[in-house]
Amino acid sequence: MQLPFIYLASASPRRHELLKQIGVQHEILTVPTSEGAEDEPILAGEAPKDYVVRTAREKAQRALDYLKQQSHRPVHPILAADTCVMIEGQVIDKAHSDEDVRRSLQQLSGAVHKVQTHIVLINEDRLLERSSINTLHMRQLSIAEIEHYVQSGEGLGKAGGYAIQGLGGMLIDKLEGSFTGVVGLPLSDTWELLRSIVD
C-alpha cells in the first residue's frame, strides 16, 4: 500500500525512527521556534488532556504556516505530535536536569500514571487528529535504582523523566495501551490517519 510522503514536524529522533519502522517516506521539517515554544505552559484551568491536544495542534499549524513561506518546497501533509505524562491531574514536564529526573521518578515511583500522545495530520484542506491515552504502572523504586537511572542520563529531555524504549523499560511494571504511543508516536493511529487521506 502506497502511503503519502509527509513532513514530520518534530525534532524527536524517536518519532523519525518509528515512521521509518512502518515504511513511511518522510522528511523532517525543522520549524524555527522562539525559545520555550516547545514547552508551552498550561493555560489557567486547562486540563492536561486538553493541553497536549492544544500543543500538538499549535505545532502542526506553525509547521503549515512555515511551509507556506517556503516556496521552494513541494507541498505535502505535515505530521505533528505532542506527548504528555500525567499523574493525578498534573503534568510531569520534560526533565532538563538530573534533579528533574530524580524528582519525576520519585513522584511516579509505585504509582499509576498516564501518557497521552496526540497526533495531528494537517494540510491546506483539512486537519485530522487522534489521541493515544495509555496507563502505566511504575514499580516501587529504591533510592539506588533512581540514582542508577539518573546517572544513565537517559531521562534528560524526556517527558516524565524516563524513556520506556531504553533503560527506562525496567521501571515499568505494566502498560495498558500502545507502547509506541508512550514512546511518542502511536503507530496504529498514525497508519490509520495516513491511510485515510489516500483511501
Sequence and secondary structure as in RCSB ss.txt:
>XXXX:A:sequence
MQLPFIYLASASPRRHELLKQIGVQHEILTVPTSEGAEDEPILAGEAPKDYVVRTAREKAQRALDYLKQQSHRPV
HPILAADTCVMIEGQVIDKAHSDEDVRRSLQQLSGAVHKVQTHIVLINEDRLLERSSINTLHMRQLSIAEIEHYV
QSGEGLGKAGGYAIQGLGGMLIDKLEGSFTGVVGLPLSDTWELLRSIVD
>XXXX:A:secstr
     EEE    HHHHHHHHHTT  EEE      TTGGG    TT  HHHHHHHHHHHHHHHHHHHHHH TTS  
  EEEEEEEEEETTEEE B  SHHHHHHHHHHHTTSEEEEEEEEEEE SS EEEEEEEEEEEE    HHHHHHHH
HH TTTTSBTT  TTTGGGGGEEEEES HHHHHT  HHHHHHHHHHTT 
